[in-house]
Amino acid sequence: MTDETGGIRCMQLRGGSSKGAYFRYGDLPADPDERNDLLLRIMGSPDDRQIDGIGGGHPLTSKVAVITPSTEDGTDVDYLFLQIVPDRALVTDAQTCGNLLAGVGPFAIERGMVAVTGDTTTVRIRIVNPTVSVVEAQVQTPDGRVRYDGDTVMAGTPFPAAPIHLAFPGGSNPVFPTGRLVDEFDGVRATCGDAGMPVVVLRAADLGIDGTEDPVALEGDQALRSTVEGVRLAAGKAMGLGDVRETTVPKVTIVSPPRHGGTVTTRTFIPHRVHAAIGVLGAVSVAVAVRTPGTVADPAVGRTVHIEHPTGTFDVTVDLDPEGAATRVRRSTVVRTARKLSDGLVWPRSGKAAG
């Protein structure tokens, strides 16, 4: 909904190791094409710097969350995630974002969609991209307000904040969509997993790399990128995702032995840039692969997987029904943080996004 000046109400939050613009569903056009065009203009796409919008010129800072009160029993709000591609006039809902998910609870409380219930408020969130799932977010609300400041340090962001606990109930579908623990694409062994985010897991040694390279170095390795993309395209079809050439899933995570006391080292293509950390649901999918004997990742003992990534470590606790290729997730939990950055009005540029 615009005000009399043409501005659109918007809140910006850092959610996890990403940053995004949060909107109420009713403040955006109901028609998806009109909504997407508007969001491209708000964020500043297509332009790799997004200089004429509020996007940050990187996939991790060019994200949108659309929130609405839920009509489903047992849930409070619906969360639609939209990835705004910086350098193209493209908006996709093919995946969700577990990092922006950390900001959904605070946003819903601030906008009056969920009532505060004490020092901690539980927000039941229904994720609607494109596979529906439910997550419970525990938000600190002392004195009836969302608490953002705290001492929880989360890798991928330089400053501490209040913790937000996210719990994902398991689903009925096996987490290895090809029905196999190991597939081979273009001569590269891979494990295809989906515990909330489709991910292809590859071994660094099979790609001829160490696995600790800086993300910029990996992005600059054209031969590696070509190999990874070839595997991703083939895996996408095998996972039932069809032609993924123009989509942002599956992600590709390269694993290698831990170097800093964790369980595994990772580098993740998302899919063409390399993540400075690792996505929340991507991390859950990787943790399942690490916990399951017979995948390309070395099996780990214990419920908690300590995932090393370029900027630190991300802990994921997973409870599995270990049945080989039929493995299912009973429950997974992570801790994220979020912080409100701004709240007010945004003014999109005029014209069409591609114009």
C-alpha positions as CSV (number, residue, x, y, z in Angstrom):
1,M,0.0,0.0,0.0
2,T,1.4,3.4,-1.0
3,D,1.0,6.6,1.0
4,E,0.0,9.9,-0.5
5,T,3.6,10.5,-1.6
6,G,3.8,7.2,-3.5
7,G,6.0,5.5,-0.9
8,I,5.5,1.9,0.0
9,R,5.9,0.7,3.6
10,C,8.9,-1.5,4.1
11,M,11.2,-2.8,6.9
12,Q,14.8,-3.8,6.3
13,L,16.3,-6.4,8.5
14,R,19.5,-8.4,8.7
15,G,18.3,-11.9,8.9
16,G,21.0,-14.4,9.7
17,S,23.9,-13.8,7.3
18,S,21.6,-12.1,4.7
19,K,19.8,-8.8,4.4
20,G,16.4,-8.1,3.0
21,A,13.4,-6.0,2.5
22,Y,10.2,-7.2,4.4
23,F,6.7,-6.3,3.2
24,R,3.2,-7.0,4.3
25,Y,1.4,-8.9,1.5
26,G,-1.3,-6.2,1.4
27,D,1.3,-3.5,0.7
28,L,2.2,-5.0,-2.6
29,P,0.2,-5.7,-5.8
30,A,-1.7,-8.9,-5.7
31,D,-0.8,-9.8,-9.3
32,P,2.6,-11.6,-9.2
33,D,3.8,-9.9,-12.4
34,E,3.0,-6.5,-11.2
35,R,4.5,-7.3,-7.8
36,N,7.7,-8.6,-9.3
37,D,8.1,-5.6,-11.5
38,L,7.6,-3.3,-8.6
39,L,10.2,-5.2,-6.4
40,L,12.8,-5.1,-9.2
41,R,12.4,-1.3,-9.3
42,I,12.5,-1.0,-5.5
43,M,15.7,-3.1,-5.2
44,G,17.4,-1.5,-8.2
45,S,17.5,-4.4,-10.7
46,P,18.7,-5.1,-13.3
47,D,22.0,-3.5,-12.4
48,D,24.9,-5.4,-10.8
49,R,25.4,-2.6,-8.3
50,Q,21.6,-1.9,-7.7
51,I,22.7,1.7,-7.4
52,D,19.1,3.0,-8.0
53,G,17.5,0.9,-5.4
54,I,17.9,-0.5,-1.9
55,G,19.5,-3.8,-2.9
56,G,23.1,-4.4,-2.0
57,G,24.4,-5.7,-5.3
58,H,24.8,-9.3,-4.2
59,P,22.4,-12.2,-4.0
60,L,22.7,-12.2,-0.2
61,T,21.6,-8.6,0.1
62,S,19.0,-8.6,-2.7
63,K,16.2,-10.5,-1.0
64,V,12.6,-9.9,-0.2
65,A,10.2,-11.4,2.4
66,V,6.5,-11.1,2.0
67,I,4.4,-11.8,5.1
68,T,0.7,-12.2,5.7
69,P,-1.5,-13.5,8.5
70,S,-2.0,-17.2,7.9
71,T,-5.4,-18.8,7.4
72,E,-4.1,-22.3,8.2
73,D,-4.8,-23.8,11.6
74,G,-1.7,-24.0,13.8
75,T,0.2,-21.3,12.0
76,D,0.4,-17.5,12.6
77,V,1.8,-16.1,9.4
78,D,2.7,-17.1,5.9
79,Y,6.2,-16.3,4.6
80,L,7.0,-16.0,0.9
81,F,10.6,-15.5,0.0
82,L,11.6,-13.8,-3.3
83,Q,15.1,-13.7,-4.6
84,I,15.7,-10.6,-6.7
85,V,18.6,-11.1,-9.1
86,P,20.8,-8.0,-9.1
87,D,22.0,-7.9,-12.7
88,R,18.9,-9.3,-14.4
89,A,15.2,-8.4,-14.4
90,L,14.4,-11.7,-12.6
91,V,12.5,-12.5,-9.5
92,T,12.2,-16.1,-8.4
93,D,10.3,-17.9,-5.7
94,A,11.8,-21.3,-6.5
95,Q,13.4,-21.6,-3.1
96,T,13.0,-20.2,0.4
97,C,15.6,-18.4,2.5
98,G,16.3,-19.7,6.0
99,N,18.4,-16.6,6.9
100,L,15.6,-14.1,6.2
101,L,13.4,-16.5,8.0
102,A,15.1,-15.3,11.2
103,G,13.5,-11.9,10.7
104,V,10.0,-13.1,10.0
105,G,9.0,-13.5,13.6
106,P,10.3,-10.0,14.7
107,F,8.6,-8.4,11.6
108,A,5.3,-10.2,12.3
109,I,5.3,-9.0,15.9
110,E,6.3,-5.5,15.0
111,R,3.5,-5.3,12.5
112,G,0.9,-6.5,15.0
113,M,0.3,-9.9,13.3
114,V,1.3,-11.8,16.4
115,A,0.7,-10.9,20.0
116,V,3.5,-10.8,22.5
117,T,3.0,-13.6,25.1
118,G,5.8,-12.9,27.6
119,D,9.5,-12.7,27.6
120,T,9.6,-15.1,24.7
121,T,7.0,-15.2,21.9
122,T,6.6,-18.2,19.6
123,V,5.7,-17.4,16.0
124,R,4.5,-20.3,13.9
125,I,5.5,-19.6,10.3
126,R,4.2,-21.3,7.2
127,I,6.8,-21.2,4.4
128,V,5.1,-21.2,1.0
129,N,7.9,-21.5,-1.4
130,P,7.1,-23.8,-3.3
131,T,7.0,-26.7,-0.9
132,V,4.9,-25.8,2.1
133,S,6.6,-26.3,5.5
134,V,6.2,-25.0,9.0
135,V,8.8,-23.6,11.4
136,E,8.6,-22.3,15.0
137,A,10.6,-19.2,15.8
138,Q,11.3,-18.3,19.4
139,V,11.7,-14.5,19.6
140,Q,12.8,-12.6,22.7
141,T,10.1,-10.0,23.7
142,P,10.9,-8.6,27.1
143,D,8.8,-5.6,28.1
144,G,6.4,-6.4,25.3
145,R,8.9,-5.5,22.5
146,V,11.2,-7.4,20.2
147,R,14.7,-7.5,21.6
148,Y,17.4,-7.2,18.9
149,D,20.5,-6.5,21.0
150,G,22.2,-9.4,22.6
151,D,25.4,-11.3,23.0
152,T,24.9,-14.2,20.6
153,V,27.7,-14.2,18.0
154,M,26.7,-15.8,14.7
155,A,29.3,-16.6,12.0
156,G,28.6,-14.6,8.8
157,T,27.9,-11.3,10.5
158,P,30.4,-9.3,12.5
159,F,28.3,-8.1,15.4
160,P,26.3,-10.0,18.1
161,A,22.6,-9.8,18.6
162,A,19.7,-11.6,20.4
163,P,19.3,-15.3,19.5
164,I,16.3,-16.5,17.6
165,H,15.7,-20.3,17.8
166,L,14.3,-21.9,14.7
167,A,12.8,-25.4,14.9
168,F,11.9,-27.3,11.7
169,P,9.6,-30.4,12.1
170,G,10.5,-33.3,9.8
171,G,8.5,-34.2,6.7
172,S,7.2,-37.4,5.3
173,N,9.4,-37.4,2.2
174,P,12.9,-39.0,2.1
175,V,15.6,-36.4,1.9
176,F,17.5,-38.0,-1.0
177,P,15.2,-37.2,-3.9
178,T,17.0,-39.4,-6.5
179,G,16.4,-42.5,-4.3
180,R,20.2,-43.0,-4.1
181,L,22.9,-41.9,-1.6
182,V,25.4,-41.3,-4.5
183,D,24.8,-40.3,-8.1
184,E,27.4,-39.6,-10.8
185,F,27.1,-36.6,-13.1
186,D,29.7,-35.7,-15.7
187,G,32.0,-38.2,-14.0
188,V,31.7,-36.5,-10.6
189,R,30.2,-38.4,-7.6
190,A,27.5,-36.4,-5.9
191,T,24.9,-36.7,-3.1
192,C,21.6,-35.0,-3.9
193,G,19.7,-33.9,-0.7
194,D,16.7,-31.8,0.1
195,A,15.9,-31.2,3.8
196,G,14.2,-27.9,3.0
197,M,16.7,-26.7,0.3
198,P,17.8,-28.8,-2.7
199,V,21.5,-29.2,-2.4
200,V,24.1,-31.2,-4.4
201,V,27.0,-32.2,-2.2
202,L,30.4,-32.8,-3.9
203,R,33.8,-33.6,-2.5
204,A,36.6,-31.0,-3.0
205,A,39.1,-33.8,-3.8
206,D,37.0,-35.0,-6.7
207,L,37.1,-31.5,-8.1
208,G,40.8,-31.1,-7.7
209,I,40.6,-28.4,-5.1
210,D,41.5,-28.1,-1.4
211,G,38.1,-27.0,-0.2
212,T,39.4,-24.0,1.9
213,E,39.7,-21.6,-1.0
214,D,38.4,-18.0,-0.6
215,P,35.0,-17.5,-2.3
216,V,36.4,-14.9,-4.7
217,A,39.1,-17.4,-5.8
218,L,36.4,-20.1,-6.5
219,E,34.2,-17.6,-8.4
220,G,37.3,-16.7,-10.5
221,D,38.1,-20.4,-11.4
222,Q,36.2,-20.7,-14.7
223,A,37.0,-24.3,-15.2
224,L,35.7,-25.2,-11.8
225,R,32.6,-23.1,-12.3
226,S,31.9,-24.9,-15.6
227,T,32.2,-28.3,-13.9
228,V,30.0,-27.3,-11.0
229,E,27.3,-25.9,-13.3
230,G,27.4,-29.0,-15.5
231,V,26.8,-31.2,-12.4
232,R,24.1,-28.8,-11.1
233,L,22.2,-28.9,-14.4
234,A,22.3,-32.7,-14.5
235,A,21.5,-33.1,-10.9
236,G,18.5,-30.7,-11.2
237,K,16.9,-33.1,-13.7
238,A,17.7,-36.1,-11.6
239,M,16.1,-34.4,-8.5
240,G,12.9,-33.8,-10.4
241,L,13.5,-30.0,-10.7
242,G,13.5,-30.0,-14.4
243,D,15.7,-27.5,-16.4
244,V,17.4,-25.5,-13.6
245,R,19.4,-23.3,-16.0
246,E,17.5,-20.2,-15.0
247,T,16.7,-21.1,-11.4
248,T,18.6,-20.7,-8.1
249,V,18.2,-24.3,-7.0
250,P,19.8,-26.7,-6.4
251,K,22.7,-25.1,-4.6
252,V,26.1,-26.9,-4.8
253,T,28.1,-27.4,-1.6
254,I,31.6,-28.7,-1.8
255,V,32.8,-30.6,1.3
256,S,36.2,-31.4,2.7
257,P,37.7,-32.4,6.1
258,P,37.3,-30.0,9.0
259,R,40.2,-27.7,9.8
260,H,39.1,-25.9,12.9
261,G,37.6,-28.6,15.1
262,G,34.2,-28.8,13.3
263,T,32.6,-31.7,11.5
264,V,33.1,-30.7,7.9
265,T,34.4,-27.8,5.8
266,T,32.1,-26.3,3.2
267,R,32.0,-23.9,0.2
268,T,28.6,-23.3,-1.4
269,F,27.7,-22.1,-4.9
270,I,24.3,-20.3,-4.7
271,P,24.4,-21.2,-7.6
272,H,26.9,-18.9,-9.4
273,R,28.3,-16.8,-6.6
274,V,29.9,-18.5,-3.6
275,H,28.2,-17.9,-0.2
276,A,30.2,-16.0,2.4
277,A,28.8,-18.5,4.9
278,I,26.1,-21.1,4.2
279,G,22.3,-20.8,4.0
280,V,20.2,-22.1,6.9
281,L,18.2,-24.8,5.1
282,G,21.1,-25.6,2.8
283,A,23.1,-26.3,6.0
284,V,20.4,-28.6,7.2
285,S,20.5,-30.5,3.9
286,V,24.3,-30.7,4.2
287,A,24.1,-31.9,7.8
288,V,21.7,-34.7,6.8
289,A,24.2,-35.8,4.1
290,V,27.1,-35.7,6.7
291,R,25.0,-37.7,9.2
292,T,24.1,-40.4,6.7
293,P,26.6,-43.2,6.1
294,G,27.2,-44.0,2.4
295,T,27.0,-40.4,1.0
296,V,30.0,-38.6,-0.5
297,A,30.4,-36.9,2.9
298,D,32.2,-38.7,5.7
299,P,29.6,-39.8,8.3
300,A,29.6,-38.0,11.6
301,V,28.6,-39.2,15.0
302,G,26.2,-37.2,17.2
303,R,23.1,-35.2,16.6
304,T,24.9,-31.8,16.1
305,V,26.9,-31.1,12.9
306,H,29.4,-28.3,13.2
307,I,29.7,-26.9,9.6
308,E,32.8,-24.8,8.9
309,H,32.3,-22.2,6.2
310,P,34.3,-19.2,4.9
311,T,33.4,-16.9,7.9
312,G,33.0,-19.3,10.8
313,T,31.0,-22.3,11.9
314,F,27.2,-23.0,11.7
315,D,25.8,-25.7,14.1
316,V,22.8,-27.8,13.0
317,T,21.1,-30.4,15.2
318,V,19.2,-33.0,13.3
319,D,17.2,-36.1,14.3
320,L,17.0,-38.7,11.6
321,D,15.2,-41.9,10.8
322,P,18.3,-43.5,9.4
323,E,17.1,-45.7,6.5
324,G,19.8,-45.2,3.9
325,A,18.4,-43.7,0.8
326,A,14.9,-43.5,2.5
327,T,16.3,-41.4,5.4
328,R,13.8,-38.8,6.8
329,V,14.3,-35.9,9.1
330,R,12.3,-36.0,12.3
331,R,13.3,-32.5,13.5
332,S,16.1,-30.0,13.0
333,T,17.1,-26.9,15.0
334,V,19.4,-23.9,14.4
335,V,20.0,-20.6,16.1
336,R,20.1,-17.4,14.1
337,T,20.0,-13.7,14.9
338,A,18.3,-10.8,13.3
339,R,18.3,-7.0,13.6
340,K,16.0,-4.3,12.4
341,L,17.9,-1.8,10.2
342,S,15.2,0.6,9.0
343,D,11.5,1.0,9.0
344,G,9.7,3.4,6.8
345,L,8.8,4.1,3.1
346,V,10.6,3.1,-0.1
347,W,10.1,4.9,-3.5
348,P,10.5,2.7,-6.6
349,R,11.8,4.3,-9.8
350,S,9.2,4.8,-12.5
351,G,8.8,2.8,-15.6
352,K,9.3,-0.9,-16.2
353,A,12.1,-2.9,-14.6
354,A,13.5,-4.0,-17.9
355,G,13.2,-0.6,-19.4
